[in-house]
């Protein structure tokens, strides 16, 4: 009798885990991260789109969003200082940086070639994204974050 009870409990646990994973996957199809590299191998733009997990409760989405948006803000502030742009004249930043922010979609493009600081910021962001991806793989949930690095000539 005890063995049967243990088997039933085990089956319930396994089915529960399966259903939770299915529910999480239905909430979002995963996050896609694309880093665009120029012919020198430097990142000149990136996109982050999609969602993973239950909306409003996903630590994965929060981590990816923080990395992507903080990198954008850091690049923006660096380019404003570098080019003498005041906070009151943020529109002048568009000569150096193009971006679009919408729910579940962030697109960032440098207008010119990356300098050393933008390169460091972008590479650091990508390291963080790969860490999040690797953690999901270790948790046996590899479908949450997809990262692609594409080499192509820089365009705006």
QUIJOUR-V457084 format. One record per pair of residues at least 12 apart in sequence whose ideal C-beta (glycine too) atoms are under 10 Angstrom apart, sorted by the first residue. I is the first residue (numbers start at 1). J is the second residue. D is the distance in Angstrom with one decimal. If there is no record, write none. Layout:
# QUIJOUR-V457084
{{I | J | D} {I | J | D}}
This chain:
# QUIJOUR-V457084
{{20 | 54 | 10.0} {21 | 140 | 9.3} {21 | 141 | 7.1} {21 | 143 | 9.4} {23 | 53 | 9.5} {23 | 54 | 7.7} {24 | 52 | 7.6} {24 | 53 | 5.2} {24 | 54 | 6.4} {24 | 57 | 9.7} {24 | 58 | 8.3} {24 | 60 | 9.7} {24 | 141 | 8.2} {24 | 143 | 9.7} {24 | 144 | 8.5} {25 | 52 | 8.3} {25 | 53 | 8.8} {25 | 141 | 9.0} {25 | 143 | 6.8} {25 | 144 | 8.7} {26 | 54 | 9.6} {27 | 51 | 7.3} {27 | 52 | 7.7} {27 | 53 | 5.9} {27 | 54 | 4.9} {27 | 55 | 6.2} {27 | 56 | 9.9} {27 | 57 | 9.1} {27 | 58 | 8.0} {27 | 61 | 10.0} {28 | 50 | 6.3} {28 | 51 | 3.5} {28 | 52 | 4.5} {28 | 53 | 6.0} {28 | 54 | 8.2} {28 | 55 | 7.4} {28 | 58 | 7.5} {28 | 60 | 9.2} {28 | 61 | 7.5} {28 | 104 | 8.5} {28 | 144 | 8.4} {29 | 49 | 10.0} {29 | 50 | 6.0} {29 | 51 | 7.6} {29 | 52 | 7.8} {29 | 143 | 8.4} {29 | 144 | 9.7} {29 | 146 | 9.8} {30 | 49 | 9.7} {30 | 50 | 5.6} {30 | 51 | 7.9} {30 | 52 | 5.1} {30 | 53 | 9.5} {30 | 60 | 9.3} {30 | 136 | 9.5} {30 | 141 | 9.9} {30 | 142 | 9.5} {30 | 143 | 5.4} {30 | 144 | 5.4} {30 | 145 | 6.5} {30 | 146 | 6.0} {31 | 48 | 6.6} {31 | 49 | 7.2} {31 | 50 | 4.6} {31 | 51 | 6.7} {31 | 52 | 5.2} {31 | 53 | 9.5} {31 | 58 | 9.3} {31 | 60 | 7.2} {31 | 61 | 6.7} {31 | 63 | 9.8} {31 | 64 | 5.4} {31 | 65 | 9.1} {31 | 68 | 9.6} {31 | 104 | 8.8} {31 | 129 | 9.0} {31 | 132 | 8.7} {31 | 133 | 9.1} {31 | 136 | 9.8} {31 | 143 | 10.0} {31 | 144 | 6.7} {31 | 145 | 4.9} {31 | 146 | 7.1} {31 | 147 | 9.0} {32 | 47 | 7.6} {32 | 48 | 7.5} {32 | 49 | 5.3} {32 | 50 | 5.2} {32 | 52 | 10.0} {32 | 145 | 8.1} {32 | 146 | 5.0} {32 | 147 | 8.1} {32 | 148 | 7.3} {33 | 46 | 6.8} {33 | 47 | 7.3} {33 | 48 | 5.3} {33 | 49 | 8.3} {33 | 50 | 9.0} {33 | 64 | 7.1} {33 | 67 | 9.3} {33 | 68 | 7.9} {33 | 106 | 9.6} {33 | 125 | 9.3} {33 | 126 | 8.1} {33 | 129 | 5.3} {33 | 130 | 9.2} {33 | 132 | 9.2} {33 | 133 | 8.2} {33 | 145 | 6.7} {33 | 146 | 6.9} {33 | 147 | 4.7} {33 | 148 | 7.1} {33 | 149 | 9.2} {34 | 46 | 6.4} {34 | 47 | 4.8} {34 | 48 | 8.1} {34 | 49 | 8.3} {34 | 107 | 9.4} {34 | 146 | 9.0} {34 | 147 | 7.8} {34 | 148 | 4.8} {34 | 149 | 7.8} {34 | 150 | 6.1} {35 | 47 | 8.6} {35 | 48 | 9.8} {35 | 122 | 7.4} {35 | 123 | 9.2} {35 | 125 | 8.5} {35 | 126 | 5.6} {35 | 129 | 8.2} {35 | 147 | 7.3} {35 | 148 | 7.3} {35 | 149 | 4.9} {35 | 150 | 7.2} {35 | 151 | 9.7} {36 | 108 | 9.5} {36 | 109 | 7.8} {36 | 110 | 9.4} {36 | 122 | 9.8} {36 | 148 | 9.5} {36 | 149 | 8.1} {36 | 150 | 5.5} {36 | 151 | 7.9} {36 | 152 | 6.2} {36 | 153 | 9.6} {36 | 154 | 7.6} {36 | 155 | 9.0} {37 | 114 | 9.7} {37 | 122 | 9.5} {37 | 126 | 9.9} {37 | 149 | 6.0} {37 | 150 | 6.9} {37 | 151 | 4.7} {37 | 152 | 7.7} {37 | 154 | 9.2} {38 | 110 | 9.4} {38 | 113 | 6.9} {38 | 114 | 7.7} {38 | 151 | 7.5} {38 | 152 | 7.8} {38 | 153 | 6.8} {38 | 154 | 4.9} {39 | 151 | 7.1} {39 | 152 | 8.6} {39 | 153 | 6.8} {39 | 154 | 8.6} {40 | 113 | 8.1} {40 | 114 | 8.9} {40 | 119 | 9.5} {40 | 151 | 9.8} {40 | 154 | 9.9} {41 | 119 | 9.5} {41 | 123 | 10.0} {41 | 149 | 9.5} {41 | 151 | 7.5} {42 | 110 | 9.2} {42 | 113 | 7.2} {42 | 114 | 4.7} {42 | 115 | 9.3} {42 | 116 | 9.5} {42 | 118 | 8.4} {42 | 119 | 5.2} {42 | 122 | 7.8} {42 | 123 | 8.5} {42 | 154 | 9.1} {43 | 71 | 9.9} {43 | 108 | 9.6} {43 | 110 | 8.5} {43 | 114 | 6.6} {43 | 118 | 8.3} {43 | 119 | 7.0} {43 | 121 | 9.1} {43 | 122 | 3.9} {43 | 123 | 6.6} {43 | 125 | 8.3} {43 | 126 | 6.8} {43 | 149 | 8.2} {44 | 108 | 9.4} {44 | 109 | 6.9} {44 | 110 | 4.8} {44 | 111 | 9.1} {44 | 112 | 8.6} {44 | 113 | 7.0} {44 | 114 | 5.6} {44 | 118 | 8.5} {44 | 119 | 9.2} {44 | 122 | 8.1} {44 | 152 | 9.2} {44 | 153 | 9.4} {44 | 154 | 4.7} {44 | 155 | 9.0} {44 | 156 | 9.5} {45 | 97 | 9.6} {45 | 98 | 8.3} {45 | 99 | 9.2} {45 | 107 | 7.6} {45 | 108 | 5.6} {45 | 109 | 4.0} {45 | 110 | 6.2} {45 | 111 | 9.9} {45 | 114 | 9.3} {45 | 122 | 8.7} {45 | 150 | 9.6} {45 | 152 | 9.7} {45 | 154 | 7.7} {45 | 155 | 9.0} {45 | 156 | 8.9} {46 | 68 | 7.2} {46 | 71 | 8.0} {46 | 72 | 9.0} {46 | 99 | 9.9} {46 | 106 | 8.0} {46 | 107 | 7.9} {46 | 108 | 5.4} {46 | 109 | 8.5} {46 | 110 | 9.9} {46 | 122 | 7.0} {46 | 125 | 7.4} {46 | 126 | 7.9} {46 | 129 | 8.9} {46 | 147 | 9.9} {46 | 149 | 9.6} {46 | 150 | 10.0} {47 | 68 | 9.0} {47 | 100 | 9.1} {47 | 105 | 7.6} {47 | 106 | 6.7} {47 | 107 | 4.9} {47 | 108 | 7.4} {47 | 109 | 9.1} {47 | 148 | 9.4} {48 | 61 | 9.9} {48 | 64 | 6.2} {48 | 65 | 7.6} {48 | 67 | 8.5} {48 | 68 | 4.5} {48 | 69 | 8.9} {48 | 71 | 9.8} {48 | 72 | 9.8} {48 | 104 | 8.7} {48 | 105 | 7.6} {48 | 106 | 4.6} {48 | 107 | 8.2} {48 | 108 | 8.6} {48 | 125 | 9.7} {48 | 129 | 8.3} {48 | 145 | 9.7} {48 | 147 | 9.9} {49 | 102 | 9.2} {49 | 104 | 6.1} {49 | 105 | 4.8} {49 | 106 | 7.4} {49 | 107 | 8.3} {50 | 64 | 9.3} {50 | 104 | 6.1} {50 | 105 | 8.3} {50 | 144 | 9.6} {50 | 145 | 8.9} {50 | 146 | 8.5} {51 | 64 | 9.5} {51 | 65 | 9.8} {51 | 103 | 8.7} {51 | 104 | 5.4} {51 | 144 | 9.9} {52 | 64 | 8.2} {52 | 132 | 9.9} {52 | 136 | 8.4} {52 | 141 | 9.0} {52 | 143 | 8.2} {52 | 144 | 4.4} {52 | 145 | 6.8} {52 | 146 | 9.9} {53 | 141 | 9.6} {53 | 144 | 7.3} {55 | 103 | 9.9} {55 | 104 | 9.7} {58 | 144 | 8.7} {59 | 132 | 9.2} {59 | 135 | 9.8} {60 | 132 | 6.3} {60 | 133 | 9.4} {60 | 135 | 8.4} {60 | 136 | 6.7} {60 | 139 | 9.8} {60 | 141 | 8.9} {60 | 144 | 5.5} {60 | 145 | 6.7} {61 | 104 | 8.9} {61 | 132 | 9.7} {61 | 144 | 9.0} {61 | 145 | 9.4} {63 | 128 | 7.6} {63 | 129 | 8.7} {63 | 131 | 8.7} {63 | 132 | 5.2} {63 | 135 | 9.0} {63 | 145 | 9.3} {64 | 106 | 9.4} {64 | 125 | 9.8} {64 | 128 | 8.5} {64 | 129 | 6.6} {64 | 132 | 6.1} {64 | 133 | 9.3} {64 | 144 | 9.3} {64 | 145 | 6.7} {65 | 104 | 9.6} {65 | 106 | 8.0} {66 | 128 | 8.7} {67 | 124 | 8.7} {67 | 125 | 5.2} {67 | 126 | 8.8} {67 | 127 | 9.3} {67 | 128 | 4.5} {67 | 129 | 6.1} {67 | 131 | 9.3} {67 | 132 | 7.8} {68 | 101 | 9.5} {68 | 106 | 5.2} {68 | 108 | 7.8} {68 | 125 | 6.8} {68 | 128 | 9.3} {68 | 129 | 8.0} {69 | 99 | 9.8} {69 | 101 | 7.7} {69 | 106 | 6.9} {69 | 108 | 9.6} {69 | 125 | 9.9} {70 | 121 | 9.0} {70 | 124 | 9.9} {70 | 125 | 7.9} {70 | 128 | 9.4} {71 | 106 | 9.7} {71 | 108 | 7.7} {71 | 118 | 9.3} {71 | 121 | 5.5} {71 | 122 | 6.5} {71 | 123 | 10.0} {71 | 124 | 7.6} {71 | 125 | 4.0} {71 | 126 | 9.1} {71 | 128 | 8.7} {71 | 129 | 9.8} {72 | 97 | 8.2} {72 | 99 | 5.9} {72 | 101 | 8.0} {72 | 106 | 7.2} {72 | 107 | 9.9} {72 | 108 | 5.4} {72 | 121 | 9.2} {72 | 125 | 9.0} {73 | 121 | 9.8} {74 | 117 | 8.7} {74 | 118 | 8.8} {74 | 120 | 9.6} {74 | 121 | 5.1} {74 | 122 | 9.6} {74 | 124 | 9.1} {74 | 125 | 8.8} {75 | 93 | 9.6} {75 | 96 | 9.0} {75 | 97 | 6.3} {75 | 99 | 9.0} {75 | 108 | 7.5} {75 | 110 | 7.6} {75 | 114 | 9.0} {75 | 117 | 8.2} {75 | 118 | 5.4} {75 | 121 | 5.6} {75 | 122 | 7.5} {75 | 125 | 9.4} {76 | 90 | 8.1} {76 | 93 | 6.0} {76 | 96 | 8.8} {76 | 97 | 6.0} {76 | 99 | 8.1} {76 | 108 | 9.4} {77 | 93 | 9.5} {78 | 96 | 9.7} {78 | 97 | 9.6} {78 | 115 | 8.4} {78 | 117 | 5.2} {78 | 118 | 6.6} {78 | 120 | 9.8} {78 | 121 | 7.2} {79 | 92 | 9.8} {79 | 93 | 6.2} {79 | 95 | 9.2} {79 | 96 | 4.6} {79 | 97 | 5.7} {79 | 110 | 8.4} {79 | 111 | 9.3} {79 | 112 | 9.2} {79 | 115 | 8.9} {79 | 117 | 9.0} {79 | 118 | 7.5} {80 | 92 | 8.2} {80 | 93 | 5.9} {80 | 96 | 8.5} {80 | 97 | 9.2} {81 | 117 | 9.6} {82 | 96 | 8.2} {82 | 115 | 7.5} {82 | 117 | 7.9} {82 | 118 | 9.2} {83 | 95 | 7.9} {83 | 96 | 6.2} {93 | 111 | 9.7} {94 | 111 | 8.0} {95 | 111 | 6.4} {95 | 112 | 8.9} {96 | 110 | 7.1} {96 | 111 | 5.2} {96 | 112 | 6.4} {96 | 118 | 9.5} {97 | 109 | 7.3} {97 | 110 | 6.1} {97 | 111 | 6.4} {97 | 112 | 9.2} {97 | 118 | 8.9} {97 | 156 | 9.9} {98 | 110 | 8.0} {98 | 111 | 6.4} {98 | 156 | 6.1} {108 | 122 | 8.8} {108 | 125 | 9.7} {109 | 154 | 8.3} {109 | 155 | 8.1} {109 | 156 | 5.8} {110 | 122 | 8.6} {110 | 154 | 7.5} {110 | 156 | 8.4} {111 | 154 | 8.9} {111 | 156 | 5.4} {112 | 154 | 8.4} {112 | 156 | 9.3} {113 | 154 | 6.9} {114 | 154 | 8.9} {126 | 147 | 7.7} {126 | 149 | 7.9} {129 | 145 | 7.1} {129 | 147 | 5.8} {130 | 145 | 9.0} {130 | 147 | 6.4} {132 | 144 | 8.3} {132 | 145 | 5.8} {132 | 147 | 9.2} {133 | 145 | 4.5} {133 | 146 | 7.8} {133 | 147 | 5.7}}
